[in-house]
Amino acid sequence: MRIPPPVLARLDRQQLRGIRRGVEKESLRATSDGALATTPHPSALGSALTHPHITTDYSEAQLELITGVHASPQACVDELAQIHQFTLRALGPEMLWASSMPCRLPAEDEIPIGYYGSSNVGQAKSVYRMGLAHRYGRRMQTISGIHYNWSMPRVGNADYFGLIRNFRRHAFLLLYLLGASPALNASFIDGRPHELQKLSADTLYLPHATSLRMGRLGYQSEAQSRLAVSYNDLDGYAASLHEALTQPYPPYEAIGVRNAQGRYQQLATTLLQIENEFYGTIRPKRNIFPGERPLHALRERGVEYVEVRLLDLDPFEPVGIQVQAMRLIDVFLLHCLLSDSPLDTPQEIAQIGRNQHKTAAFGRQPGLQLERGQGWVGLSAWGHELLDAMEPVAGVLDEASGDEAHLHAVQDARDLLNAPQRLPSARVLEAMNRDSHSFLHFGMERSRLARDHLLGLPWDEALQARFGALSEQSLHEQRRIEANDSMPFEIYRQQYIAPQRLGLSRGAIAPSLGAP
């Protein structure tokens, strides 16, 4: 959908220069032979509970590296590289796994869940992850990706939700262009039904897949598929999540909050334990106060930024994402923001889901058709339409930044549409076919190359001291939180999940309870 020229002409250049982005990058710690690391979170990296830049996601072995907020993609990548450099120096012989689909996994119950100490908030984070294990299995949670957080000044709730609706409609293009997970190690399946083909003794794949991570074997939930969450406005979105967070769900009631031995199984028996359990390609987000629920923050103060969640790790990039990819995402998001955005319907929501799964599994299939409205359109043709419409947006971003980098990013995307053999997903399969046809060997090689490249970059004592001080401060803060805890965990749990904390009406925030 093209944006009328007057809309582009009215864009405030200062507003464009005020666009901000940040990255959260997940990676598994792996041993030198490609197995999941079973060692604890390295103490040199500080506290996974309180460190501002280095934490863990689901597993104790799944690092999450978090940048600050930046005015340019290059500054964001530069900081991400520094966080990687410090992290790798603390890992010794271990590597950061370079691909989204996991390295060789042990038995299900041997995948270690993240540990965050003895405080109530630390225990809650671990119990939440135990709930994910019971609901979806530990293997699914070891998939890694990149979350891209994006904001622009003076954008209101209605505009952000319009952006989200358009993003969901057109997300197939980013899946196609940036997807990089067409294959996986057989240990990930471990008896699960699938439709993958065998590439070698330890590797399964789909020949035209772009992102198995975002397909039916990835972050999917049959239970959550019952949620036809609408993104037409904040009230409707919040109401959908509120119901999922407060209404008991019989299969999860059967699991129970605690088992017969009194051990915690999950935080709650509702369809969603907490807001972060809701899967989606993009989320409206708001920074929260200590103890505040994310849904309460959204209802009280509105959307502050969006979180893009469909990005695979790029195994050919040392930090998992290219600067050029960030520029393309910036253009894509701004186009989604400025374009007309009709309200969604349950029928369209279902159609979007089918297009996502089709692109993830078969995106590079020649002549692939996607659903659009009441008819069908070729993925390539639709992609070219979108890129043509994005070009003027790239132009105004380049005017604001004083270069042509965004136009180049759009042109590169157009070239990839015309040459699918150059897509990251195709390059992964090409690399495996040149070598041993093994995803494990490919991942080990890319992980070693990334480690060697990052450790070869300039590094000095000042950077080491700065990151070392952050680690020490985080350990001190964890000890302070643990020393100040006096509430029994069960009372903490009940208070945290209480419906009144979700912000049905304006009012005071409950006493400080850290978010799990």
C-alpha positions as CSV (number, residue, x, y, z in Angstrom):
1,M,0.0,0.0,0.0
2,R,1.5,3.3,-1.1
3,I,1.7,6.2,1.3
4,P,0.3,9.5,-0.2
5,P,3.1,12.0,-0.9
6,P,1.5,14.7,1.4
7,V,1.9,12.3,4.3
8,L,5.6,11.9,3.6
9,A,6.0,15.6,3.0
10,R,4.5,16.4,6.5
11,L,7.0,14.1,8.3
12,D,9.0,16.0,10.9
13,R,12.7,15.4,10.3
14,Q,13.4,15.8,14.0
15,Q,10.8,13.2,14.7
16,L,12.6,10.8,12.2
17,R,15.9,11.5,13.8
18,G,14.2,10.6,17.1
19,I,13.6,7.0,16.0
20,R,15.2,4.7,18.5
21,R,16.0,1.0,18.5
22,G,17.5,-1.7,20.7
23,V,18.2,-5.4,20.5
24,E,17.7,-8.4,22.8
25,K,19.7,-11.3,21.4
26,E,19.3,-14.9,22.6
27,S,22.1,-17.5,22.2
28,L,22.7,-20.9,23.6
29,R,26.0,-21.7,25.4
30,A,27.4,-24.7,23.6
31,T,30.4,-26.9,24.2
32,S,33.2,-27.2,21.6
33,D,31.6,-30.4,20.2
34,G,28.2,-28.7,19.7
35,A,26.3,-30.0,22.8
36,L,24.3,-27.8,25.1
37,A,26.4,-26.5,28.0
38,T,25.2,-27.8,31.4
39,T,27.4,-25.5,33.4
40,P,25.8,-22.7,35.6
41,H,25.6,-19.1,34.4
42,P,29.2,-17.9,34.6
43,S,29.8,-15.8,37.7
44,A,32.0,-13.4,35.7
45,L,28.8,-12.4,33.9
46,G,27.2,-11.2,37.1
47,S,23.6,-11.9,38.1
48,A,21.2,-13.1,35.5
49,L,18.5,-11.5,37.7
50,T,19.8,-7.9,37.8
51,H,22.5,-7.4,35.1
52,P,21.3,-4.7,32.7
53,H,22.9,-6.2,29.6
54,I,23.5,-10.0,30.2
55,T,20.8,-12.3,31.5
56,T,19.4,-15.7,30.6
57,D,16.1,-16.4,28.8
58,Y,14.5,-19.9,29.3
59,S,17.5,-22.1,30.1
60,E,20.4,-21.6,32.3
61,A,22.4,-22.2,29.1
62,Q,20.5,-19.6,27.1
63,L,22.1,-16.2,27.3
64,E,20.2,-13.0,26.4
65,L,22.4,-10.0,25.5
66,I,20.6,-6.7,25.7
67,T,21.7,-3.4,24.2
68,G,20.7,0.1,25.3
69,V,18.6,2.4,23.2
70,H,20.3,3.8,20.2
71,A,19.9,6.6,17.6
72,S,21.4,4.5,14.8
73,P,21.6,0.8,13.7
74,Q,25.4,1.0,13.6
75,A,25.6,2.2,17.3
76,C,23.3,-0.6,18.3
77,V,25.5,-3.2,16.5
78,D,28.6,-1.7,18.0
79,E,27.3,-2.1,21.6
80,L,26.0,-5.6,20.9
81,A,29.5,-6.5,19.7
82,Q,31.1,-5.2,22.9
83,I,28.6,-7.2,25.0
84,H,29.5,-10.3,23.0
85,Q,33.3,-9.6,23.5
86,F,33.0,-9.4,27.2
87,T,30.7,-12.5,27.3
88,L,32.9,-14.6,25.2
89,R,35.9,-13.8,27.4
90,A,34.0,-15.2,30.4
91,L,32.9,-18.4,28.6
92,G,36.3,-20.1,28.3
93,P,36.0,-23.0,25.9
94,E,32.3,-22.6,25.4
95,M,30.8,-20.9,22.4
96,L,27.7,-18.9,21.7
97,W,25.6,-21.0,19.3
98,A,25.2,-19.1,16.0
99,S,21.9,-20.4,14.8
100,S,18.3,-20.0,16.0
101,M,17.6,-23.7,16.0
102,P,19.5,-25.3,18.9
103,C,22.7,-27.3,19.2
104,R,22.7,-30.9,20.2
105,L,20.3,-31.2,23.1
106,P,20.3,-33.7,26.0
107,A,17.2,-35.6,27.3
108,E,14.3,-33.3,27.9
109,D,14.6,-33.3,31.7
110,E,18.3,-32.6,31.5
111,I,17.9,-29.2,29.8
112,P,18.6,-26.8,32.7
113,I,16.0,-24.2,33.6
114,G,17.3,-20.7,34.4
115,Y,18.2,-20.1,38.1
116,Y,17.9,-16.5,39.5
117,G,18.7,-17.0,43.2
118,S,16.6,-17.4,46.3
119,S,14.6,-14.1,46.3
120,N,10.8,-14.2,45.6
121,V,11.3,-12.6,42.2
122,G,14.1,-15.0,41.4
123,Q,12.0,-18.0,42.4
124,A,9.1,-16.7,40.4
125,K,11.2,-16.5,37.2
126,S,12.3,-20.1,37.6
127,V,8.7,-21.3,38.4
128,Y,7.4,-19.5,35.4
129,R,10.0,-21.4,33.3
130,M,9.0,-24.7,34.9
131,G,5.4,-23.9,33.8
132,L,6.6,-23.4,30.2
133,A,8.3,-26.8,30.4
134,H,5.1,-28.5,31.5
135,R,3.0,-26.7,28.9
136,Y,5.2,-26.8,25.8
137,G,8.3,-28.8,26.6
138,R,11.8,-27.7,27.3
139,R,13.1,-28.3,23.8
140,M,10.8,-25.7,22.2
141,Q,12.1,-23.1,24.7
142,T,15.7,-23.6,23.6
143,I,15.0,-21.9,20.2
144,S,16.8,-18.5,20.1
145,G,16.1,-15.3,18.2
146,I,16.5,-11.6,18.1
147,H,13.9,-9.1,19.4
148,Y,14.1,-5.7,17.9
149,N,12.6,-2.8,19.9
150,W,11.6,0.3,18.0
151,S,9.9,3.6,18.8
152,M,9.3,7.0,17.3
153,P,8.5,10.3,19.2
154,R,5.0,11.6,19.3
155,V,3.3,8.4,18.2
156,G,0.1,7.5,20.0
157,N,-1.6,4.2,20.9
158,A,-3.9,4.2,17.8
159,D,-0.8,4.8,15.5
160,Y,1.2,2.0,17.1
161,F,-1.7,-0.4,16.8
162,G,-2.1,0.5,13.2
163,L,1.6,-0.2,12.7
164,I,1.1,-3.6,14.4
165,R,-1.9,-4.6,12.2
166,N,0.1,-3.8,9.1
167,F,3.2,-5.5,10.4
168,R,1.3,-8.7,11.0
169,R,-0.2,-8.5,7.5
170,H,3.1,-8.1,5.8
171,A,5.4,-10.0,8.2
172,F,5.8,-12.7,5.6
173,L,8.3,-10.4,3.7
174,L,10.7,-10.2,6.7
175,L,10.3,-14.0,7.3
176,Y,11.3,-14.5,3.7
177,L,14.1,-12.1,3.5
178,L,15.7,-12.6,7.0
179,G,14.7,-16.2,7.9
180,A,17.8,-18.4,8.5
181,S,16.6,-21.6,10.0
182,P,15.7,-24.1,7.3
183,A,17.3,-27.1,9.1
184,L,17.8,-28.5,12.6
185,N,19.6,-31.2,14.6
186,A,17.5,-34.3,15.0
187,S,17.8,-34.1,18.8
188,F,15.3,-31.2,18.7
189,I,12.6,-33.5,17.4
190,D,13.1,-36.5,19.7
191,G,10.0,-38.5,18.8
192,R,7.7,-35.6,17.9
193,P,5.7,-35.9,14.7
194,H,6.9,-33.8,11.9
195,E,7.0,-33.4,8.1
196,L,10.7,-32.7,7.7
197,Q,13.0,-34.4,5.3
198,K,16.2,-36.2,6.1
199,L,19.3,-34.5,4.9
200,S,21.8,-36.7,6.9
201,A,21.9,-39.0,9.9
202,D,21.6,-36.1,12.3
203,T,19.9,-33.4,10.2
204,L,16.3,-32.7,9.2
205,Y,15.2,-29.9,6.9
206,L,12.6,-28.6,4.4
207,P,14.2,-27.7,1.0
208,H,12.3,-24.4,0.6
209,A,11.9,-23.4,4.3
210,T,12.9,-19.9,5.5
211,S,12.4,-20.2,9.2
212,L,11.5,-23.4,11.0
213,R,11.7,-21.4,14.2
214,M,8.6,-19.5,13.2
215,G,6.8,-22.5,11.7
216,R,4.8,-25.3,13.3
217,L,7.8,-26.8,15.0
218,G,8.8,-23.5,16.5
219,Y,7.2,-21.1,19.0
220,Q,3.7,-22.3,18.6
221,S,1.0,-23.2,21.0
222,E,-2.2,-25.1,20.3
223,A,-3.7,-23.6,23.5
224,Q,-2.9,-20.1,22.5
225,S,-4.3,-20.6,19.0
226,R,-7.7,-20.3,20.7
227,L,-6.8,-16.7,21.4
228,A,-8.1,-14.6,18.4
229,V,-6.4,-11.5,19.9
230,S,-7.4,-8.3,18.0
231,Y,-5.0,-5.4,17.5
232,N,-7.7,-2.9,16.7
233,D,-7.1,-0.8,19.8
234,L,-5.4,-0.9,23.2
235,D,-8.7,-1.7,25.1
236,G,-9.5,-4.7,22.9
237,Y,-6.0,-6.0,23.0
238,A,-5.8,-5.6,26.8
239,A,-9.2,-7.3,27.3
240,S,-8.0,-10.3,25.3
241,L,-4.9,-10.7,27.4
242,H,-6.7,-10.0,30.7
243,E,-9.1,-12.9,30.0
244,A,-6.2,-15.2,29.2
245,L,-4.4,-14.2,32.4
246,T,-7.3,-14.6,34.7
247,Q,-9.5,-17.5,33.4
248,P,-8.5,-21.0,34.5
249,Y,-7.6,-23.4,31.6
250,P,-8.6,-27.0,32.3
251,P,-5.5,-28.7,30.9
252,Y,-3.3,-26.4,33.0
253,E,-5.5,-26.9,36.1
254,A,-4.8,-30.6,35.7
255,I,-1.1,-29.8,36.0
256,G,-1.7,-27.8,39.2
257,V,0.4,-25.1,40.7
258,R,2.2,-27.6,42.9
259,N,2.8,-31.3,42.6
260,A,2.1,-33.9,45.3
261,Q,5.5,-33.3,46.9
262,G,4.7,-29.6,47.2
263,R,7.1,-28.5,44.4
264,Y,5.9,-25.6,42.2
265,Q,4.9,-26.7,38.7
266,Q,3.8,-23.2,37.3
267,L,2.9,-19.8,38.5
268,A,-0.8,-20.1,37.6
269,T,-3.4,-22.4,36.0
270,T,-4.6,-19.8,33.6
271,L,-4.1,-19.9,29.8
272,L,-1.2,-17.5,30.3
273,Q,0.9,-17.5,33.5
274,I,2.1,-13.9,32.8
275,E,2.0,-11.6,29.8
276,N,5.4,-12.7,28.3
277,E,4.0,-16.1,27.7
278,F,1.8,-14.8,24.8
279,Y,3.5,-15.6,21.5
280,G,3.4,-13.2,18.6
281,T,5.4,-11.8,15.8
282,I,5.2,-8.3,17.4
283,R,4.1,-6.9,20.7
284,P,3.1,-3.4,22.0
285,K,5.4,-2.7,25.0
286,R,5.8,-0.2,27.8
287,N,8.7,0.1,30.4
288,I,7.3,-0.9,33.8
289,F,7.8,0.4,37.3
290,P,9.2,-2.0,40.0
291,G,6.5,-4.5,40.8
292,E,4.2,-3.4,38.0
293,R,2.5,-5.8,35.6
294,P,3.2,-5.1,31.9
295,L,-0.5,-5.1,31.1
296,H,-1.1,-2.5,33.9
297,A,1.6,-0.3,32.4
298,L,0.1,-0.5,29.0
299,R,-3.4,0.4,30.2
300,E,-2.2,3.2,32.4
301,R,0.4,4.9,30.2
302,G,0.0,3.5,26.7
303,V,2.3,2.0,24.2
304,E,5.9,3.2,24.4
305,Y,7.5,1.0,21.7
306,V,7.0,-2.2,19.7
307,E,8.9,-5.4,20.0
308,V,9.5,-7.3,16.8
309,R,9.9,-11.0,17.6
310,L,10.2,-12.9,14.3
311,L,13.9,-12.4,13.6
312,D,16.1,-15.5,13.3
313,L,19.8,-15.3,14.3
314,D,21.8,-14.7,11.1
315,P,24.6,-17.4,11.4
316,F,26.7,-15.5,8.9
317,E,26.9,-12.4,11.1
318,P,29.1,-12.5,14.3
319,V,26.5,-10.7,16.4
320,G,23.5,-12.4,14.7
321,I,22.1,-9.4,12.8
322,Q,23.4,-7.1,10.1
323,V,23.3,-3.3,10.2
324,Q,21.6,-3.4,6.8
325,A,18.9,-5.7,8.1
326,M,18.2,-3.2,10.9
327,R,17.8,-0.4,8.3
328,L,15.4,-2.5,6.3
329,I,13.4,-3.2,9.5
330,D,13.3,0.6,10.2
331,V,11.9,1.3,6.8
332,F,9.4,-1.6,7.1
333,L,8.1,-0.4,10.5
334,L,7.8,3.2,9.4
335,H,5.9,2.2,6.3
336,C,3.6,0.1,8.5
337,L,3.1,3.1,10.7
338,L,2.3,5.6,7.9
339,S,0.1,3.4,5.7
340,D,-3.6,3.1,6.1
341,S,-4.4,0.2,8.4
342,P,-7.9,-1.3,8.2
343,L,-9.2,-3.0,11.3
344,D,-8.5,-6.7,11.6
345,T,-11.1,-9.4,11.7
346,P,-11.1,-13.0,13.0
347,Q,-11.0,-14.2,9.4
348,E,-8.0,-12.0,8.6
349,I,-6.2,-13.1,11.8
350,A,-6.6,-16.7,10.8
351,Q,-5.3,-15.9,7.2
352,I,-2.3,-14.1,8.6
353,G,-1.4,-17.3,10.6
354,R,-1.7,-19.5,7.5
355,N,0.5,-17.1,5.5
356,Q,3.1,-17.2,8.3
357,H,3.3,-20.9,8.4
358,K,3.4,-21.2,4.6
359,T,6.2,-18.7,4.3
360,A,8.2,-20.3,7.2
361,A,8.0,-23.8,5.7
362,F,7.8,-23.2,1.9
363,G,8.8,-19.5,1.4
364,R,11.5,-20.2,-1.3
365,Q,9.2,-22.5,-3.3
366,P,9.0,-21.1,-6.9
367,G,5.6,-19.5,-7.5
368,L,4.4,-19.8,-3.9
369,Q,1.0,-18.2,-3.5
370,L,-0.3,-16.5,-0.3
371,E,-3.8,-15.5,0.7
372,R,-4.8,-11.8,0.4
373,G,-8.3,-10.8,1.0
374,Q,-10.6,-13.1,-0.9
375,G,-8.0,-14.2,-3.4
376,W,-4.4,-15.3,-3.8
377,V,-1.2,-13.5,-4.8
378,G,2.4,-14.6,-5.4
379,L,4.8,-14.0,-2.5
380,S,7.3,-12.5,-4.9
381,A,4.8,-10.2,-6.5
382,W,3.4,-9.0,-3.2
383,G,6.9,-8.5,-1.8
384,H,7.8,-6.3,-4.8
385,E,4.7,-4.3,-4.2
386,L,5.6,-3.7,-0.6
387,L,9.2,-2.8,-1.5
388,D,8.1,-0.3,-4.2
389,A,5.8,1.3,-1.6
390,M,8.7,1.4,1.0
391,E,11.1,3.2,-1.3
392,P,9.8,6.7,-0.7
393,V,9.9,6.0,3.1
394,A,13.5,5.0,2.7
395,G,14.1,8.3,0.9
396,V,12.8,10.4,3.7
397,L,14.8,8.4,6.3
398,D,17.9,9.0,4.2
399,E,17.2,12.7,4.0
400,A,17.0,12.8,7.8
401,S,20.2,10.8,8.2
402,G,22.1,12.4,5.4
403,D,23.0,9.3,3.4
404,E,21.5,6.7,1.1
405,A,21.8,3.7,3.4
406,H,18.0,3.0,3.7
407,L,17.5,3.1,-0.1
408,H,20.4,0.7,-0.4
409,A,18.7,-1.6,2.1
410,V,15.5,-1.6,0.1
411,Q,17.4,-2.3,-3.1
412,D,19.2,-5.2,-1.5
413,A,15.9,-6.7,-0.4
414,R,14.6,-6.3,-4.0
415,D,17.7,-8.1,-5.3
416,L,17.0,-11.0,-2.9
417,L,13.4,-11.3,-4.1
418,N,14.8,-11.7,-7.6
419,A,17.6,-14.1,-6.5
420,P,16.2,-16.4,-3.7
421,Q,19.4,-18.5,-3.8
422,R,21.1,-15.6,-2.0
423,L,18.7,-15.6,0.9
424,P,20.1,-16.5,4.4
425,S,18.0,-19.6,4.5
426,A,19.3,-20.8,1.1
427,R,22.9,-20.0,2.1
428,V,22.5,-22.2,5.2
429,L,21.5,-25.2,3.1
430,E,24.2,-24.4,0.5
431,A,26.9,-24.3,3.2
432,M,25.7,-27.6,4.7
433,N,25.6,-29.3,1.2
434,R,29.1,-28.2,0.6
435,D,30.3,-29.7,3.8
436,S,29.0,-32.7,5.6
437,H,25.2,-32.2,5.3
438,S,25.2,-31.7,9.0
439,F,23.4,-28.9,10.8
440,L,25.6,-29.6,13.9
441,H,28.8,-29.2,11.9
442,F,27.5,-26.1,10.2
443,G,26.5,-24.5,13.6
444,M,29.8,-25.4,15.2
445,E,31.8,-23.9,12.3
446,R,29.8,-20.6,12.3
447,S,29.9,-20.4,16.1
448,R,33.7,-20.8,16.1
449,L,34.1,-18.2,13.3
450,A,31.9,-15.7,15.2
451,R,33.9,-16.2,18.4
452,D,37.2,-15.8,16.7
453,H,36.1,-12.7,14.9
454,L,34.7,-11.0,18.0
455,L,37.7,-11.9,20.2
456,G,39.9,-10.5,17.5
457,L,38.3,-7.0,17.6
458,P,40.0,-4.2,19.6
459,W,39.4,-4.5,23.4
460,D,41.0,-2.6,26.2
461,E,41.2,-2.6,30.0
462,A,38.7,0.3,30.2
463,L,36.0,-1.8,28.5
464,Q,36.9,-4.8,30.6
465,A,36.7,-2.7,33.8
466,R,33.4,-1.2,32.8
467,F,31.7,-4.5,32.1
468,G,33.3,-6.1,35.1
469,A,31.9,-3.4,37.4
470,L,28.4,-4.0,35.9
471,S,28.7,-7.6,36.8
472,E,29.8,-6.9,40.4
473,Q,27.0,-4.3,40.8
474,S,24.5,-6.8,39.6
475,L,25.7,-9.5,42.1
476,H,25.5,-6.9,44.9
477,E,22.0,-5.9,43.8
478,Q,20.8,-9.6,43.8
479,R,22.2,-10.0,47.3
480,R,20.4,-6.8,48.4
481,I,17.1,-8.1,47.0
482,E,17.5,-11.5,48.7
483,A,18.4,-9.9,52.1
484,N,15.3,-7.6,52.0
485,D,12.8,-10.4,51.2
486,S,10.5,-11.2,54.0
487,M,7.3,-12.3,52.3
488,P,6.6,-16.0,52.0
489,F,6.8,-17.1,48.3
490,E,3.3,-18.4,48.1
491,I,1.9,-15.0,49.3
492,Y,4.2,-13.2,46.8
493,R,2.9,-15.5,44.0
494,Q,-0.7,-15.0,44.8
495,Q,-0.3,-11.2,45.0
496,Y,1.6,-11.0,41.7
497,I,-1.0,-12.9,39.7
498,A,-4.0,-11.2,41.4
499,P,-6.4,-9.8,38.7
500,Q,-6.5,-6.4,40.3
501,R,-2.8,-5.9,39.4
502,L,-3.6,-6.0,35.7
503,G,-5.0,-2.4,35.7
504,L,-8.7,-2.7,35.1
505,S,-9.1,0.8,36.5
506,R,-6.7,3.6,37.4
507,G,-5.3,3.3,40.8
508,A,-2.2,2.8,42.9
509,I,0.3,0.1,42.0
510,A,0.5,-2.7,44.5
511,P,3.6,-2.8,46.8
512,S,6.8,-3.5,45.0
513,L,7.0,-7.0,43.6
514,G,9.7,-7.6,41.0
515,A,8.5,-9.0,37.7
516,P,9.2,-12.7,37.0
